[in-house]
Amino acid sequence: MNEARRFSSTTAWHDMDGACAKSRWPRVATGLALAIWLTACGDRESTPASADSAAGPGSEVASTLQTQVNASERLDELVQRYADADRAARDRSTLTDVSAAAFTAKIAAKRELLEDLQAVDSAALSAEEHIDQRALIGQLESEIHMAEARRIWENDPTLYVPARQIGRLIEVQSAEAAAGQAQSLQELLAQIPDRLQTARDNLRHPPQRFTEAALFQTRGSLDSLRNEVGPLADAAADSEAFSTALAEAVAALEAYEQYLEGDLLPQSTGSWAIGKANYDYILQHRWLMDADADEILARGRQAFADTEALAQEVSERIKPGVHWSEVYETLKDEHPPADGIKEAYQAAIDRAQAFVIENHIVTLPEGERVITVDTPPAMRRSSPFGTFQMVDPFGEDLEGRLVLTPIEDWMTPEQQAERLRSHHDAWIPIIAVHEAYPGHHVDGLKTRENPRLLRRIMREPIFSEGWGLFTEEMMFERGFLEGDDVRLTQLRNRLWRAARVILDVSLHTGQMSFEEAVDFLADKVRFERYAAELEVGMYVERPTYVLGYLIGMQEIMKIREDWIAVNGEPDPPSEFYDPLLNVGSLPPALVRESMLGTSSGKGASATGAQDAP
């Protein structure tokens, strides 16, 4: 029951008595309001209580209820504090303070918030409030622990190069926007010299790969600033001030390039691996799992072997005696024309939406939709394929967007052909499911509807990314994803997610080098080597994130299995999927508790159900 409905129920009780109707008890459940009303506004003809009887059962009930109200209100205050800090941290309109003092101050603020959260009496909270408390405690514990362990201000020279912001601002979107873009770029450029001096003050012995990445970003930023700012310079309100800021930023970046290559690179002896102890800490504190890195690695290896066997079984039906990867490559020959990519995705998205509605898989709000749009020109270099934009959890718009990078004229014929092959006919319906219906778009819609603030802002990848992969299997089970070509493509993508588990754990626990991980992707999943290097680079930068896809899928499958064991098959399917998504993107151990009232230790030791080939 949401808070608005709770309040309307309590109002009815207050209105039963004229004197008590003046009281209002916001955010109090109906039963609590009734108990207070009965205690405070009982028989008004009775004689006043004596001093001896004042501390009787009624007072004890009132005291207990007040304790619950106080704990609930305190939790809300702390969640709001976290939300405010989270919103500020996500603001990309300005550059953040990267001084060592700023980082240590953020850690101290999180530690203070953590201590305040731990001081809230959990026994006085409702079941869902207690889940919120534990979810936020786990997140803060993990964030503090990893911030102190990694010390990125000392170990990541890319932190100081605003390459992404430069890339976003430098390409003129329209003549009307040029003046505003020029002003924003000028303000950004003016901050670069001091920012890069802070880098020199902070950096110690970063990993070599991080320094090399910073060199790459610095050179790319210099190239853009030297060659692509002409239209913005012409649009600047104060051309002299713009030119000065540009010249000083270029000089600072040139000096930073020399510093990185001549001074820092020889000292770049640090390790990007977080180590098993830190890896286990994230699993057990942030995600509340009983498993450690070794168990997660074993799950990844088992899933890889099982999925590869299924892929080969399906490929035998398409082309007997040929390895699944070779069969998969032939599927890419069937694709829409360059000018029909958006239309092909839109048609698949619309079909998936209709299927979800007709089969009552998840309840969708009136007026929601997903559209396909072109990637803005300024973002095409950093997003060669595309992205998905979910609805704002605090906005009114119900429109998700699949942003697709078009095949461009500057590409060679070979590049155009290869890009087209990546949008093949068997791939497109899987993306429609994973990103739109009933995948991330639907998850985002449910997040937006959640009355609990923390559930709107917390998006743990072990649920949110797991849900996306889970929907692929669920829509295969229900008959939307059909055909051996689509099934093989789906299994190939799951094999890639299983490889992510193996590689992420192995890299960060010292069991595999960067080059060995690249070799694994190239040899076992048939990645192009350049793409494999980019992929492994992401694992290095974001430890544990990529576990969310496969491990999250397995955890959700186990929750569904256990829910069915208790409640029977959901009829319609939304009987299970609506409440599941209404919980929010929390660690599955807490989702399980909300759905079933129980948890299997800290988290389920799921391995996933047996799949059909």
C-alpha positions as CSV (number, residue, x, y, z in Angstrom):
1,M,0.0,0.0,0.0
2,N,1.5,3.4,-0.9
3,E,1.9,6.3,1.4
4,A,-1.0,8.3,-0.2
5,R,-3.4,5.5,0.4
6,R,-2.2,5.0,3.9
7,F,-2.9,8.6,4.7
8,S,-6.4,8.6,3.3
9,S,-7.2,5.6,5.4
10,T,-6.0,7.2,8.6
11,T,-8.0,10.4,7.8
12,A,-11.2,8.4,7.8
13,W,-10.4,7.2,11.4
14,H,-9.7,10.8,12.6
15,D,-12.9,12.1,11.1
16,M,-14.9,9.7,13.3
17,D,-14.4,12.1,16.2
18,G,-14.6,15.9,16.0
19,A,-11.9,16.6,18.4
20,C,-9.5,14.0,17.0
21,A,-10.3,15.0,13.4
22,K,-7.9,17.9,14.0
23,S,-5.0,15.5,14.3
24,R,-3.1,14.3,11.3
25,W,-0.6,11.5,11.3
26,P,1.2,11.5,7.9
27,R,3.1,8.4,6.8
28,V,1.5,6.1,9.5
29,A,-0.1,2.8,8.5
30,T,-3.8,2.3,9.1
31,G,-3.3,-0.1,12.0
32,L,-0.9,2.3,13.7
33,A,-3.2,5.2,13.2
34,L,-6.1,3.3,14.7
35,A,-4.1,2.2,17.7
36,I,-3.1,5.8,18.4
37,W,-6.6,7.0,17.9
38,L,-8.0,4.4,20.3
39,T,-5.3,5.3,22.8
40,A,-5.5,9.1,22.6
41,C,-9.2,9.5,21.8
42,G,-11.0,6.8,23.6
43,D,-14.1,7.1,25.8
44,R,-14.2,10.9,26.6
45,E,-16.7,10.3,29.4
46,S,-14.3,8.2,31.5
47,T,-12.5,9.7,34.4
48,P,-9.0,11.1,33.9
49,A,-6.3,8.6,34.6
50,S,-4.4,8.8,37.8
51,A,-0.7,9.4,38.0
52,D,-0.2,5.7,38.9
53,S,-2.2,4.5,35.9
54,A,-0.6,6.9,33.4
55,A,2.2,4.5,32.7
56,G,-0.2,1.6,32.0
57,P,-0.6,-0.5,28.8
58,G,-2.0,2.4,26.8
59,S,1.1,4.5,27.4
60,E,3.3,1.6,26.5
61,V,1.5,1.2,23.2
62,A,1.7,4.9,22.5
63,S,5.4,4.9,23.3
64,T,6.1,1.9,21.1
65,L,4.2,3.5,18.2
66,Q,6.0,6.8,18.7
67,T,9.3,4.9,18.5
68,Q,8.3,3.4,15.2
69,V,7.3,6.8,13.8
70,N,10.6,8.3,14.9
71,A,12.6,5.4,13.4
72,S,10.7,5.7,10.1
73,E,11.1,9.4,9.9
74,R,14.8,9.2,10.7
75,L,15.3,6.6,8.0
76,D,13.5,8.9,5.5
77,E,15.8,11.8,6.4
78,L,18.9,9.7,5.9
79,V,17.7,8.3,2.5
80,Q,17.0,11.9,1.5
81,R,20.5,12.9,2.5
82,Y,21.9,10.0,0.4
83,A,19.7,11.0,-2.6
84,D,20.9,14.6,-2.4
85,A,24.5,13.5,-2.4
86,D,23.9,11.0,-5.2
87,R,22.2,13.6,-7.4
88,A,25.1,16.0,-6.9
89,A,27.6,13.3,-7.8
90,R,25.8,12.5,-11.0
91,D,25.6,16.1,-12.2
92,R,27.7,16.2,-15.4
93,S,27.1,19.9,-16.1
94,T,30.2,20.9,-14.2
95,L,33.5,19.4,-13.4
96,T,33.8,18.0,-9.9
97,D,36.5,18.8,-7.4
98,V,39.3,16.3,-7.8
99,S,41.6,17.4,-4.9
100,A,42.6,14.8,-2.4
101,A,40.8,16.7,0.3
102,A,37.6,16.6,-1.7
103,F,37.8,12.8,-2.0
104,T,38.6,12.3,1.6
105,A,35.7,14.6,2.6
106,K,33.3,12.5,0.5
107,I,34.4,9.4,2.2
108,A,34.0,11.0,5.6
109,A,30.5,12.2,4.7
110,K,29.6,8.7,3.6
111,R,31.0,7.2,6.8
112,E,28.9,9.7,8.9
113,L,25.8,8.7,7.0
114,L,26.6,5.0,7.5
115,E,26.9,5.5,11.2
116,D,23.6,7.4,11.4
117,L,21.9,4.6,9.4
118,Q,23.3,1.9,11.7
119,A,22.0,3.8,14.7
120,V,18.4,3.6,13.5
121,D,16.5,1.0,15.5
122,S,15.8,-1.7,12.9
123,A,13.3,-3.4,15.2
124,A,11.1,-0.3,15.0
125,L,11.0,-0.3,11.2
126,S,8.6,-2.0,8.9
127,A,9.8,-5.0,6.8
128,E,10.3,-2.8,3.7
129,E,11.9,0.0,5.7
130,H,14.4,-2.6,7.1
131,I,15.2,-3.8,3.6
132,D,15.9,-0.2,2.6
133,Q,18.1,0.3,5.7
134,R,20.2,-2.8,4.9
135,A,20.4,-2.1,1.2
136,L,21.8,1.4,1.9
137,I,24.1,0.2,4.6
138,G,25.6,-2.4,2.3
139,Q,26.1,0.1,-0.5
140,L,27.7,2.6,1.8
141,E,30.0,0.0,3.4
142,S,31.1,-1.1,0.0
143,E,31.6,2.4,-1.4
144,I,33.7,3.4,1.5
145,H,35.7,0.3,1.6
146,M,36.5,0.4,-2.1
147,A,37.2,4.2,-2.2
148,E,39.8,3.7,0.5
149,A,41.2,0.6,-1.2
150,R,41.5,2.0,-4.7
151,R,42.3,5.7,-3.9
152,I,41.5,6.7,-7.5
153,W,42.8,10.2,-7.1
154,E,46.3,8.7,-6.7
155,N,45.9,5.9,-9.2
156,D,43.8,7.0,-12.2
157,P,45.2,9.7,-14.4
158,T,42.2,9.6,-16.7
159,L,40.2,11.1,-13.9
160,Y,41.7,14.5,-14.6
161,V,41.2,14.7,-18.4
162,P,37.6,15.9,-19.3
163,A,37.7,14.1,-22.6
164,R,34.0,13.1,-22.5
165,Q,32.9,16.7,-21.7
166,I,35.0,18.1,-24.5
167,G,33.7,15.6,-26.9
168,R,30.1,16.4,-26.0
169,L,30.5,20.2,-26.3
170,I,32.8,20.5,-29.3
171,E,30.5,19.6,-32.1
172,V,27.9,22.2,-32.9
173,Q,24.4,20.8,-32.6
174,S,22.7,23.8,-34.3
175,A,23.3,27.4,-35.1
176,E,20.9,28.4,-32.3
177,A,22.9,26.3,-29.8
178,A,26.3,27.4,-30.8
179,A,26.6,30.4,-28.6
180,G,25.6,28.5,-25.5
181,Q,27.9,25.6,-26.4
182,A,30.8,28.1,-26.9
183,Q,30.2,29.6,-23.4
184,S,30.0,26.1,-21.8
185,L,33.2,25.0,-23.5
186,Q,35.0,28.2,-22.5
187,E,34.1,27.6,-18.9
188,L,35.3,24.0,-19.1
189,L,38.6,25.0,-20.8
190,A,39.2,27.6,-18.0
191,Q,39.2,24.8,-15.4
192,I,41.7,22.5,-17.2
193,P,45.0,24.0,-16.1
194,D,44.3,23.9,-12.4
195,R,42.7,20.4,-12.8
196,L,45.8,19.0,-14.4
197,Q,48.1,20.6,-11.8
198,T,46.0,18.8,-9.2
199,A,46.7,15.6,-11.1
200,R,50.4,16.1,-10.7
201,D,49.9,16.8,-7.0
202,N,47.8,13.6,-6.4
203,L,49.1,10.8,-8.7
204,R,51.5,8.3,-7.3
205,H,52.0,4.9,-8.9
206,P,49.0,4.1,-11.1
207,P,48.6,1.0,-13.2
208,Q,50.4,1.2,-16.5
209,R,47.2,0.7,-18.4
210,F,45.5,3.6,-16.7
211,T,48.4,5.9,-17.6
212,E,48.3,4.7,-21.2
213,A,44.5,5.3,-21.3
214,A,45.1,8.9,-20.0
215,L,47.7,9.4,-22.7
216,F,45.2,8.3,-25.3
217,Q,42.5,10.6,-24.0
218,T,44.8,13.5,-23.7
219,R,46.0,13.2,-27.3
220,G,42.4,12.8,-28.5
221,S,41.3,15.9,-26.6
222,L,44.2,17.9,-28.0
223,D,43.4,16.8,-31.5
224,S,39.8,17.9,-31.1
225,L,40.7,21.3,-29.5
226,R,43.3,22.0,-32.2
227,N,41.1,21.1,-35.2
228,E,37.4,21.2,-34.4
229,V,36.6,24.3,-32.4
230,G,36.4,26.8,-35.3
231,P,32.6,27.1,-35.4
232,L,32.4,27.5,-31.6
233,A,35.1,30.1,-31.6
234,D,33.1,32.1,-34.2
235,A,30.0,31.8,-32.1
236,A,31.6,32.9,-28.8
237,A,30.3,36.1,-27.3
238,D,33.8,37.2,-26.3
239,S,36.1,35.7,-28.9
240,E,39.2,37.0,-27.2
241,A,38.4,35.4,-23.9
242,F,37.5,32.2,-25.7
243,S,40.8,32.1,-27.6
244,T,42.7,32.8,-24.3
245,A,40.9,29.9,-22.5
246,L,41.5,27.6,-25.5
247,A,45.2,28.4,-25.7
248,E,45.8,27.9,-22.0
249,A,43.9,24.6,-22.0
250,V,45.9,23.3,-25.0
251,A,49.1,24.3,-23.3
252,A,48.1,22.6,-20.1
253,L,47.1,19.4,-22.0
254,E,50.4,19.4,-23.9
255,A,52.3,19.7,-20.6
256,Y,50.2,16.9,-19.1
257,E,50.9,14.7,-22.1
258,Q,54.7,15.2,-21.6
259,Y,54.2,14.5,-17.8
260,L,52.3,11.3,-18.4
261,E,54.8,10.0,-21.0
262,G,58.0,11.2,-19.5
263,D,57.4,11.2,-15.7
264,L,54.4,9.1,-14.7
265,L,54.6,6.2,-17.2
266,P,58.0,5.0,-15.8
267,Q,56.4,5.1,-12.3
268,S,53.2,3.4,-13.3
269,T,53.9,0.2,-11.4
270,G,50.5,-0.2,-9.6
271,S,48.0,-3.0,-10.1
272,W,44.4,-2.6,-11.3
273,A,43.4,-5.9,-9.7
274,I,41.4,-5.2,-6.6
275,G,42.3,-8.6,-5.0
276,K,40.2,-11.4,-3.7
277,A,39.5,-9.9,-0.3
278,N,38.1,-6.7,-1.8
279,Y,36.1,-8.8,-4.4
280,D,34.6,-10.9,-1.6
281,Y,33.8,-7.7,0.3
282,I,31.6,-6.4,-2.5
283,L,29.8,-9.7,-3.0
284,Q,29.1,-10.1,0.7
285,H,28.5,-6.5,1.9
286,R,27.0,-4.8,-1.2
287,W,25.1,-7.7,-2.6
288,L,24.6,-9.6,0.6
289,M,25.7,-12.9,-0.9
290,D,27.1,-15.9,0.9
291,A,29.3,-16.7,-2.1
292,D,32.9,-15.7,-2.5
293,A,34.9,-15.0,-5.7
294,D,35.8,-18.7,-6.1
295,E,32.2,-19.8,-6.0
296,I,31.2,-17.1,-8.5
297,L,34.0,-18.1,-10.8
298,A,32.8,-21.7,-10.6
299,R,29.2,-20.6,-11.5
300,G,30.6,-18.7,-14.5
301,R,32.6,-21.6,-15.8
302,Q,29.6,-24.0,-15.4
303,A,27.4,-21.6,-17.2
304,F,29.9,-21.1,-20.0
305,A,30.2,-24.9,-20.6
306,D,26.4,-25.4,-20.5
307,T,25.7,-22.5,-22.8
308,E,28.4,-23.5,-25.3
309,A,26.9,-27.0,-25.5
310,L,23.4,-25.6,-26.1
311,A,24.8,-23.2,-28.8
312,Q,26.4,-26.1,-30.6
313,E,23.3,-28.2,-30.3
314,V,21.2,-25.4,-31.9
315,S,23.9,-24.8,-34.6
316,E,23.7,-28.5,-35.6
317,R,20.1,-28.0,-36.6
318,I,21.1,-25.1,-38.8
319,K,24.3,-26.4,-40.4
320,P,25.4,-29.9,-39.1
321,G,29.1,-30.5,-38.4
322,V,30.0,-26.8,-38.3
323,H,31.2,-25.0,-35.1
324,W,28.5,-22.7,-33.6
325,S,30.7,-19.6,-34.1
326,E,31.0,-20.2,-37.8
327,V,27.3,-20.8,-38.1
328,Y,26.6,-17.6,-36.2
329,E,28.8,-15.6,-38.6
330,T,26.6,-16.7,-41.5
331,L,23.5,-15.4,-39.7
332,K,24.9,-11.9,-40.0
333,D,24.4,-12.0,-43.8
334,E,20.7,-11.3,-43.3
335,H,20.2,-7.7,-42.2
336,P,18.1,-4.7,-43.1
337,P,19.4,-2.0,-45.5
338,A,21.4,0.9,-44.1
339,D,18.3,3.2,-44.4
340,G,16.1,0.6,-42.7
341,I,17.9,-0.1,-39.4
342,K,15.7,2.2,-37.3
343,E,12.5,0.9,-38.8
344,A,13.6,-2.8,-38.3
345,Y,14.2,-2.1,-34.6
346,Q,11.0,-0.2,-34.2
347,A,9.0,-3.0,-35.7
348,A,10.6,-5.5,-33.3
349,I,10.0,-3.2,-30.3
350,D,6.3,-2.7,-31.3
351,R,5.8,-6.5,-31.6
352,A,7.5,-7.1,-28.2
353,Q,5.3,-4.5,-26.6
354,A,2.1,-6.1,-28.1
355,F,3.2,-9.5,-26.9
356,V,3.8,-8.3,-23.4
357,I,0.4,-6.6,-23.3
358,E,-1.6,-9.5,-24.9
359,N,0.0,-12.1,-22.6
360,H,-0.2,-10.0,-19.4
361,I,3.5,-10.5,-18.7
362,V,3.9,-7.1,-17.0
363,T,1.3,-4.3,-16.4
364,L,2.3,-1.2,-18.4
365,P,1.1,2.3,-17.7
366,E,-1.1,4.0,-20.2
367,G,0.8,6.2,-22.7
368,E,4.2,4.6,-22.4
369,R,6.2,3.7,-25.5
370,V,9.7,3.2,-26.9
371,I,11.0,4.9,-30.0
372,T,14.1,4.6,-32.1
373,V,16.2,7.7,-32.8
374,D,19.6,8.5,-34.3
375,T,22.6,9.0,-32.1
376,P,23.5,12.7,-32.1
377,P,26.5,13.4,-34.3
378,A,28.7,14.5,-31.4
379,M,28.2,11.2,-29.6
380,R,28.8,8.8,-32.5
381,R,32.6,8.4,-31.9
382,S,32.1,7.2,-28.4
383,S,28.9,5.2,-29.2
384,P,29.5,3.4,-32.5
385,F,26.4,1.2,-32.1
386,G,24.0,3.0,-29.8
387,T,22.6,3.1,-26.3
388,F,19.2,2.9,-24.5
389,Q,17.8,5.9,-22.6
390,M,15.4,4.8,-19.8
391,V,12.6,7.0,-18.5
392,D,13.6,9.5,-15.7
393,P,12.5,7.9,-12.4
394,F,11.4,11.4,-11.3
395,G,10.0,12.6,-14.6
396,E,6.6,12.7,-16.2
397,D,7.7,11.3,-19.6
398,L,7.0,7.6,-20.2
399,E,9.0,7.4,-23.4
400,G,12.1,5.2,-23.6
401,R,14.6,5.7,-26.5
402,L,16.7,3.2,-28.4
403,V,19.4,5.4,-29.7
404,L,21.1,3.9,-32.8
405,T,24.2,5.1,-34.6
406,P,23.5,5.2,-38.3
407,I,25.8,3.8,-41.1
408,E,27.7,7.0,-42.1
409,D,29.0,8.1,-45.5
410,W,32.6,8.6,-44.3
411,M,32.9,4.9,-43.6
412,T,34.7,2.7,-46.2
413,P,32.5,0.1,-48.0
414,E,34.0,-2.6,-45.8
415,Q,33.3,-0.7,-42.6
416,Q,29.7,-0.1,-43.7
417,A,29.2,-3.8,-44.6
418,E,30.6,-4.9,-41.2
419,R,28.5,-2.5,-39.3
420,L,25.4,-3.6,-41.1
421,R,26.2,-7.2,-40.3
422,S,26.1,-6.3,-36.6
423,H,22.4,-5.4,-37.0
424,H,21.4,-8.7,-38.4
425,D,17.8,-10.0,-38.4
426,A,18.3,-12.5,-35.5
427,W,19.9,-9.9,-33.3
428,I,17.2,-7.2,-33.6
429,P,14.3,-9.0,-31.7
430,I,16.7,-9.9,-28.8
431,I,17.6,-6.2,-28.4
432,A,13.9,-5.3,-28.5
433,V,13.3,-7.7,-25.6
434,H,16.4,-6.9,-23.6
435,E,16.3,-3.1,-23.9
436,A,12.5,-2.4,-24.2
437,Y,9.8,-5.1,-23.6
438,P,9.9,-6.4,-21.0
439,G,13.6,-5.5,-20.3
440,H,15.1,-2.2,-19.1
441,H,12.4,0.1,-20.3
442,V,9.7,-1.8,-18.3
443,D,12.0,-2.0,-15.3
444,G,12.5,1.7,-15.5
445,L,8.7,2.3,-15.7
446,K,8.3,0.2,-12.5
447,T,11.1,2.1,-10.8
448,R,9.4,5.4,-11.6
449,E,6.2,4.2,-10.0
450,N,7.9,3.1,-6.8
451,P,6.8,5.1,-3.7
452,R,10.0,4.5,-1.9
453,L,12.7,7.1,-2.7
454,L,15.7,4.7,-2.3
455,R,14.1,2.2,-4.7
456,R,14.0,5.0,-7.3
457,I,17.6,5.9,-7.2
458,M,19.3,2.6,-6.3
459,R,20.0,0.4,-9.4
460,E,22.2,-2.5,-8.5
461,P,23.5,-4.2,-11.6
462,I,23.1,-7.6,-10.1
463,F,19.3,-7.0,-10.5
464,S,19.0,-4.4,-13.2
465,E,21.4,-6.1,-15.7
466,G,20.3,-9.5,-14.5
467,W,16.7,-8.6,-15.4
468,G,17.7,-7.7,-19.0
469,L,19.3,-11.0,-19.6
470,F,16.6,-12.9,-17.7
471,T,13.9,-11.4,-20.0
472,E,15.7,-12.9,-23.1
473,E,15.2,-16.4,-21.7
474,M,11.7,-15.7,-20.4
475,M,10.6,-14.4,-23.8
476,F,12.1,-17.5,-25.4
477,E,10.2,-19.7,-23.0
478,R,6.9,-17.9,-23.8
479,G,7.4,-18.2,-27.5
480,F,8.2,-14.6,-28.6
481,L,11.8,-15.3,-29.4
482,E,11.6,-18.1,-31.9
483,G,13.6,-19.8,-34.6
484,D,17.1,-21.5,-34.4
485,D,18.8,-18.4,-35.7
486,V,17.4,-16.2,-32.9
487,R,18.1,-18.9,-30.3
488,L,21.7,-19.3,-31.4
489,T,22.2,-15.5,-31.3
490,Q,20.6,-15.4,-27.8
491,L,22.9,-18.2,-26.6
492,R,26.0,-16.5,-28.1
493,N,25.1,-13.4,-26.1
494,R,24.7,-15.4,-22.9
495,L,28.0,-17.1,-23.6
496,W,29.6,-13.7,-23.7
497,R,28.0,-12.8,-20.3
498,A,29.3,-16.1,-18.8
499,A,32.7,-15.2,-20.2
500,R,32.5,-11.9,-18.4
501,V,32.0,-13.7,-15.0
502,I,35.1,-15.9,-15.7
503,L,37.3,-13.0,-16.8
504,D,36.2,-10.4,-14.2
505,V,36.8,-12.7,-11.3
506,S,40.1,-14.1,-12.8
507,L,41.5,-10.6,-13.6
508,H,40.8,-9.1,-10.2
509,T,41.9,-12.1,-8.2
510,G,45.2,-12.4,-10.0
511,Q,44.4,-15.6,-11.9
512,M,44.6,-14.0,-15.4
513,S,46.5,-11.2,-17.1
514,F,45.0,-8.6,-19.3
515,E,46.4,-10.3,-22.4
516,E,45.1,-13.7,-21.4
517,A,41.6,-12.3,-20.9
518,V,41.7,-10.7,-24.4
519,D,42.9,-14.1,-25.8
520,F,39.9,-15.8,-24.1
521,L,37.4,-13.5,-25.7
522,A,39.0,-13.7,-29.1
523,D,39.4,-17.5,-29.0
524,K,36.3,-18.7,-27.1
525,V,33.7,-16.0,-27.9
526,R,35.2,-15.0,-31.3
527,F,35.5,-11.3,-30.5
528,E,37.6,-9.2,-32.9
529,R,40.8,-8.5,-31.0
530,Y,40.2,-4.7,-30.9
531,A,36.7,-5.2,-29.4
532,A,38.1,-7.7,-26.9
533,E,40.7,-5.2,-25.7
534,L,38.0,-2.6,-25.2
535,E,35.8,-5.1,-23.4
536,V,38.5,-6.3,-21.0
537,G,39.5,-2.6,-20.4
538,M,35.9,-2.1,-19.0
539,Y,36.3,-5.1,-16.6
540,V,39.5,-3.6,-15.3
541,E,37.9,-0.2,-14.6
542,R,34.6,-1.5,-13.1
543,P,35.3,-4.6,-11.1
544,T,32.2,-6.8,-10.4
545,Y,29.8,-4.8,-12.5
546,V,29.7,-7.3,-15.4
547,L,28.8,-10.1,-13.0
548,G,25.3,-8.6,-12.8
549,Y,24.2,-10.0,-16.2
550,L,24.6,-13.7,-15.7
551,I,24.7,-14.0,-11.9
552,G,21.7,-11.6,-11.7
553,M,19.8,-13.7,-14.2
554,Q,20.5,-16.8,-12.2
555,E,19.4,-15.2,-9.0
556,I,16.1,-14.0,-10.5
557,M,15.5,-17.5,-12.0
558,K,15.9,-19.0,-8.5
559,I,13.6,-16.4,-6.9
560,R,10.9,-17.3,-9.6
561,E,11.4,-21.0,-9.0
562,D,11.0,-20.7,-5.2
563,W,8.0,-18.3,-5.6
564,I,6.3,-20.9,-7.8
565,A,7.0,-23.6,-5.3
566,V,5.1,-21.6,-2.7
567,N,2.4,-20.0,-4.8
568,G,2.0,-22.1,-8.0
569,E,2.4,-20.9,-11.6
570,P,1.4,-17.2,-11.8
571,D,-1.7,-16.7,-13.8
572,P,-1.4,-14.3,-15.5
573,P,2.4,-14.0,-15.5
574,S,2.1,-10.4,-14.2
575,E,1.1,-11.9,-10.9
576,F,4.8,-12.6,-10.3
577,Y,6.5,-10.1,-12.5
578,D,4.7,-7.0,-11.3
579,P,5.6,-7.4,-7.6
580,L,9.1,-8.5,-8.6
581,L,9.8,-5.3,-10.4
582,N,7.9,-3.3,-7.8
583,V,10.5,-4.2,-5.2
584,G,13.2,-2.3,-7.2
585,S,16.7,-3.0,-8.4
586,L,18.0,-4.1,-5.0
587,P,20.4,-7.0,-4.3
588,P,18.5,-10.2,-5.1
589,A,18.8,-11.4,-1.5
590,L,16.6,-8.4,-0.5
591,V,14.3,-8.9,-3.4
592,R,13.9,-12.5,-2.4
593,E,13.0,-11.4,1.2
594,S,10.4,-8.9,0.0
595,M,8.8,-11.4,-2.4
596,L,9.0,-14.5,-0.2
597,G,9.6,-13.2,3.3
598,T,12.7,-15.4,3.5
599,S,16.3,-15.3,2.3
600,S,18.6,-18.2,1.7
601,G,21.5,-17.0,3.9
602,K,22.7,-13.7,2.6
603,G,21.7,-14.6,-1.0
604,A,20.6,-17.5,-3.1
605,S,23.2,-19.9,-4.4
606,A,21.4,-20.1,-7.7
607,T,22.8,-21.7,-10.8
608,G,19.9,-21.2,-13.0
609,A,17.3,-23.6,-14.4
610,Q,18.1,-26.1,-17.1
611,D,17.6,-24.5,-20.6
612,A,16.1,-26.0,-23.7
613,P,18.3,-25.9,-26.7
